Amino acid sequence: MLAMRCKSDMPQMIATTQTPIIVKHCAKAYYGQAMIEFIIVIPVLILLIFGAVQIGLIYSAKTTLNYATFQSARLGAVNNATYSSLRRGLIRGIAPLYTSNTTLDTVRTDIDAGINSGNTKRDAQSEVDAYTKITRISPTRKQFEASGFGVKNADNIYEIPNDNLMYRPTTQKDDASIQDANLLKIRVQYCYKLMVPLVNRIIGSLSELNNKRTNQRIYETLNDPKFADANRYYTNEAAGTLSSYEQLCGDRADSNEGFIISADAIVRMQSPAYEEDDDENLGDYMCDGVHMSCP
């Protein structure tokens, strides 16, 4: 009866002695309803807020990678398109993601720490060495061969000549001329670490982001344009061999905290492209299939 009075008889009971009791019970009922609604909504609201923050960070990383890839291509264009030069440009371009400072007096030191912190924190050099892969789409391996456009230089390394291009014949080999072979096109894959709690593992563990296929006969093909395949990075015939989720992300794939982003850049070569890298420390990484791929 008391509940009935709360809902239907309240206007008539306002002047009675029971009014305070009825109002008190009604208030408690409404407080319970609000608490239940809050408990239901707050987890979803937290996920939406955290998800928005994480997507913002991914967008920032993607924008930075676009710039870093262009920097890598520019530096490679004037340094024979070797892995050491491409890596150096990539590190420079991606460093802003790991550089922070609170005063102008330490800007130089902070930038140096963002590039190489000496293993005291995440930095551009360690990220590039461990979680990126460069694919040199052009020039191709065949174009470096003697049957293509390659000639041996004084160091006994095959190179693609870069001088007097406008006067060289436009004869095509494998559907490309020597002018085409002097276009440096690269693709950079980067396994970005998802850092926002809760949503990082949710995004990383989605089946659409992992290197697994289901029911391929129905809707998935080698060059499927779906976002799933774009993040899994199966072999793309036009772009060469790319890394899978597990290959690129390593330990981040094990904990579902990695997210692959990529960027392309194309520039005109300003120096002869070399088939090999003569750098003492990084030369072995040239076209090794792990740090750099050369289809």
VMD Tcl script that draws the C-alpha trace (Angstrom):
set ca {
  {0.00 0.00 0.00}
  {2.85 2.32 0.77}
  {4.30 1.82 -2.71}
  {0.88 2.45 -4.23}
  {0.62 5.72 -2.37}
  {4.07 6.74 -3.65}
  {2.96 6.36 -7.24}
  {-0.74 7.29 -7.32}
  {-1.84 8.81 -4.03}
  {0.99 11.28 -3.38}
  {-1.03 14.40 -4.31}
  {-3.79 13.38 -1.86}
  {-1.41 12.44 0.94}
  {0.61 15.65 1.02}
  {-1.48 17.12 3.86}
  {-1.50 13.97 6.01}
  {0.89 12.92 8.73}
  {2.21 10.11 6.56}
  {3.65 12.48 4.00}
  {7.24 12.53 5.35}
  {7.33 8.73 5.40}
  {5.98 8.43 1.87}
  {8.44 11.00 0.50}
  {11.31 9.27 2.26}
  {10.45 5.87 0.75}
  {9.99 7.38 -2.72}
  {13.37 9.09 -2.55}
  {15.07 5.82 -1.63}
  {13.39 4.06 -4.53}
  {14.61 6.67 -6.99}
  {18.13 6.60 -5.54}
  {18.30 2.85 -6.16}
  {17.18 3.25 -9.74}
  {19.82 5.88 -10.43}
  {22.52 3.65 -8.92}
  {21.57 0.73 -11.15}
  {21.61 2.94 -14.24}
  {24.99 4.31 -13.22}
  {26.44 0.80 -12.75}
  {25.18 -0.25 -16.19}
  {26.35 2.85 -18.06}
  {29.71 3.67 -16.44}
  {31.71 0.69 -17.86}
  {30.54 1.49 -21.37}
  {31.28 5.17 -20.85}
  {34.80 4.41 -19.59}
  {35.51 2.20 -22.60}
  {34.26 4.90 -24.96}
  {36.43 7.57 -23.34}
  {39.53 5.34 -23.19}
  {38.87 4.17 -26.73}
  {38.68 7.76 -28.00}
  {42.00 8.55 -26.30}
  {43.66 5.45 -27.80}
  {42.36 6.22 -31.29}
  {43.72 9.74 -30.93}
  {47.14 8.34 -30.04}
  {47.04 5.96 -33.00}
  {46.15 8.86 -35.31}
  {49.06 10.88 -33.92}
  {51.43 7.95 -34.46}
  {50.17 7.46 -38.01}
  {50.68 11.15 -38.85}
  {54.20 11.01 -37.43}
  {54.97 7.82 -39.36}
  {53.83 9.47 -42.61}
  {56.35 12.24 -42.02}
  {59.07 9.82 -40.89}
  {58.62 7.66 -43.99}
  {59.00 10.69 -46.24}
  {62.12 11.72 -44.31}
  {63.48 8.20 -44.72}
  {62.90 8.26 -48.48}
  {64.46 11.71 -48.83}
  {67.59 10.68 -46.96}
  {67.77 7.42 -48.88}
  {67.48 9.24 -52.21}
  {70.73 11.12 -51.63}
  {72.55 8.18 -50.00}
  {72.18 5.34 -52.51}
  {68.92 3.96 -51.05}
  {70.82 1.85 -48.50}
  {69.25 0.50 -45.33}
  {71.54 2.55 -43.09}
  {70.40 5.80 -44.70}
  {66.71 4.82 -44.75}
  {66.94 3.81 -41.09}
  {68.61 7.08 -40.13}
  {65.87 9.12 -41.77}
  {63.17 6.99 -40.17}
  {64.66 7.46 -36.70}
  {64.83 11.23 -37.17}
  {61.24 11.41 -38.34}
  {59.73 9.21 -35.64}
  {61.67 10.81 -32.76}
  {58.92 13.38 -31.92}
  {56.77 10.52 -30.61}
  {59.33 9.90 -27.87}
  {60.60 13.41 -27.17}
  {59.23 15.50 -24.32}
  {60.54 18.49 -22.41}
  {59.34 21.02 -19.86}
  {61.83 23.81 -20.46}
  {63.60 25.32 -23.45}
  {66.93 25.04 -21.67}
  {67.05 21.27 -22.20}
  {65.56 20.99 -25.69}
  {68.73 19.62 -27.26}
  {69.21 17.04 -24.52}
  {65.58 15.99 -24.68}
  {65.76 15.53 -28.45}
  {68.88 13.39 -28.12}
  {67.14 11.29 -25.45}
  {64.11 10.87 -27.72}
  {66.38 9.50 -30.43}
  {68.59 7.32 -28.19}
  {68.02 7.26 -24.45}
  {70.61 4.59 -23.74}
  {67.91 2.03 -22.86}
  {66.50 4.19 -20.06}
  {63.12 4.55 -21.83}
  {61.38 3.92 -25.13}
  {63.12 5.90 -27.87}
  {63.06 6.22 -31.63}
  {66.14 4.09 -32.27}
  {64.97 1.09 -30.24}
  {61.48 1.29 -31.75}
  {62.80 1.39 -35.32}
  {65.25 -1.46 -34.75}
  {62.74 -3.73 -32.99}
  {59.32 -2.92 -34.40}
  {59.64 -1.56 -37.93}
  {60.25 -3.02 -41.35}
  {61.16 -1.14 -44.52}
  {60.08 -2.53 -47.88}
  {61.82 -1.11 -50.93}
  {59.14 -1.45 -53.58}
  {61.18 0.35 -56.25}
  {63.77 -0.25 -57.57}
  {63.32 -4.03 -57.63}
  {65.96 -6.74 -57.36}
  {65.74 -7.55 -61.06}
  {66.50 -3.95 -61.99}
  {69.87 -4.22 -60.24}
  {70.92 -7.23 -62.30}
  {73.15 -6.90 -65.32}
  {70.20 -7.99 -67.46}
  {68.31 -5.02 -66.04}
  {69.94 -1.64 -65.49}
  {72.64 -2.61 -63.00}
  {76.33 -1.86 -63.50}
  {79.20 -2.57 -61.13}
  {80.89 0.43 -59.54}
  {84.44 0.80 -58.21}
  {83.49 -1.03 -55.00}
  {82.20 -4.01 -57.01}
  {78.59 -3.23 -55.99}
  {75.78 -3.24 -58.51}
  {74.16 0.18 -58.87}
  {71.52 1.79 -61.05}
  {73.01 4.84 -62.82}
  {71.46 8.17 -61.92}
  {73.25 10.58 -64.23}
  {71.95 12.06 -67.50}
  {68.58 10.37 -67.17}
  {66.89 12.64 -69.66}
  {69.36 11.54 -72.34}
  {69.31 7.82 -71.61}
  {67.15 5.50 -73.74}
  {63.67 4.76 -72.48}
  {63.90 1.07 -73.30}
  {61.76 -0.91 -70.87}
  {62.77 -4.05 -69.03}
  {60.11 -5.79 -66.94}
  {57.72 -2.95 -67.82}
  {60.05 -0.25 -66.46}
  {62.63 2.08 -67.93}
  {65.80 3.28 -66.25}
  {63.97 6.52 -65.47}
  {61.32 4.48 -63.64}
  {64.02 2.53 -61.81}
  {65.31 5.82 -60.41}
  {62.08 6.34 -58.50}
  {62.59 5.27 -54.89}
  {59.38 3.96 -53.38}
  {59.35 2.54 -49.86}
  {56.74 1.25 -47.44}
  {57.31 1.31 -43.69}
  {55.45 -0.94 -41.27}
  {55.47 -0.04 -37.60}
  {54.02 -2.02 -34.70}
  {52.77 0.77 -32.48}
  {52.29 -0.07 -28.81}
  {48.75 0.44 -27.51}
  {49.13 2.12 -24.14}
  {45.66 3.03 -22.85}
  {44.51 0.52 -20.18}
  {41.59 -1.81 -20.91}
  {41.07 -0.83 -24.53}
  {44.65 -1.67 -25.55}
  {44.12 -5.40 -25.10}
  {40.61 -5.24 -26.52}
  {41.82 -3.63 -29.75}
  {44.88 -5.85 -29.94}
  {42.94 -9.06 -29.35}
  {40.26 -8.48 -31.98}
  {40.32 -11.28 -34.51}
  {40.30 -8.69 -37.30}
  {43.75 -7.50 -36.20}
  {45.46 -10.84 -35.74}
  {47.25 -12.91 -38.33}
  {44.48 -15.50 -38.68}
  {42.02 -16.19 -41.46}
  {38.65 -17.92 -41.28}
  {36.36 -19.08 -44.05}
  {38.74 -17.85 -46.73}
  {36.84 -19.55 -49.58}
  {33.81 -17.33 -49.01}
  {35.06 -13.78 -48.67}
  {38.84 -13.48 -48.29}
  {41.37 -13.49 -51.09}
  {45.08 -12.71 -51.34}
  {44.43 -9.06 -52.14}
  {41.32 -8.58 -50.01}
  {40.99 -4.80 -49.41}
  {39.30 -5.27 -46.03}
  {40.84 -3.58 -43.02}
  {41.44 -7.05 -41.56}
  {43.88 -7.99 -44.28}
  {45.43 -4.53 -44.29}
  {46.42 -5.05 -40.66}
  {47.37 -8.70 -41.03}
  {49.61 -7.87 -43.99}
  {49.50 -10.97 -46.08}
  {51.72 -10.93 -49.15}
  {50.60 -8.30 -51.62}
  {51.79 -9.11 -55.13}
  {52.14 -5.46 -56.10}
  {54.00 -4.29 -53.02}
  {56.25 -7.22 -52.15}
  {56.57 -9.26 -49.00}
  {55.33 -7.60 -45.81}
  {55.51 -8.74 -42.20}
  {52.66 -10.46 -40.43}
  {51.31 -9.31 -37.08}
  {53.33 -11.85 -35.11}
  {56.53 -11.27 -37.09}
  {56.55 -7.50 -36.72}
  {55.13 -7.07 -33.22}
  {57.00 -9.88 -31.46}
  {56.40 -9.63 -27.70}
  {53.69 -7.04 -28.28}
  {51.78 -9.60 -30.32}
  {52.05 -12.09 -27.44}
  {50.33 -9.64 -25.09}
  {47.98 -8.22 -27.78}
  {49.36 -4.72 -27.28}
  {50.57 -4.07 -30.82}
  {48.82 -2.29 -33.67}
  {50.36 -2.20 -37.15}
  {50.36 1.11 -38.99}
  {52.08 1.76 -42.30}
  {53.03 4.57 -44.64}
  {54.37 4.90 -48.19}
  {56.66 7.47 -49.78}
  {58.06 7.97 -53.25}
  {60.87 10.33 -54.32}
  {63.22 10.75 -57.26}
  {66.70 9.30 -56.65}
  {69.45 11.92 -56.39}
  {72.26 9.36 -56.33}
  {72.84 5.89 -57.81}
  {70.84 3.22 -55.97}
  {73.03 0.47 -54.51}
  {72.12 -3.19 -54.33}
  {74.18 -3.61 -51.14}
  {74.97 -1.52 -48.07}
  {78.66 -1.18 -47.20}
  {77.98 0.11 -43.67}
  {80.08 -1.92 -41.22}
  {77.35 -2.18 -38.56}
  {74.12 -2.15 -40.55}
  {75.15 -3.53 -43.93}
  {73.93 -7.03 -43.14}
  {70.39 -5.72 -42.54}
  {70.08 -4.59 -46.16}
  {67.34 -6.72 -47.75}
  {67.62 -9.35 -45.00}
  {63.85 -9.90 -44.98}
  {63.51 -8.87 -41.33}
  {64.60 -5.24 -41.09}
  {64.27 -4.57 -44.80}
  {62.56 -6.37 -47.65}
  {63.57 -5.96 -51.30}
  {61.16 -7.70 -53.69}
}
mol new
graphics top color blue
foreach p $ca { graphics top sphere $p radius 0.5 }
foreach p [lrange $ca 0 end-1] q [lrange $ca 1 end] { graphics top cylinder $p $q radius 0.2 }
display resetview
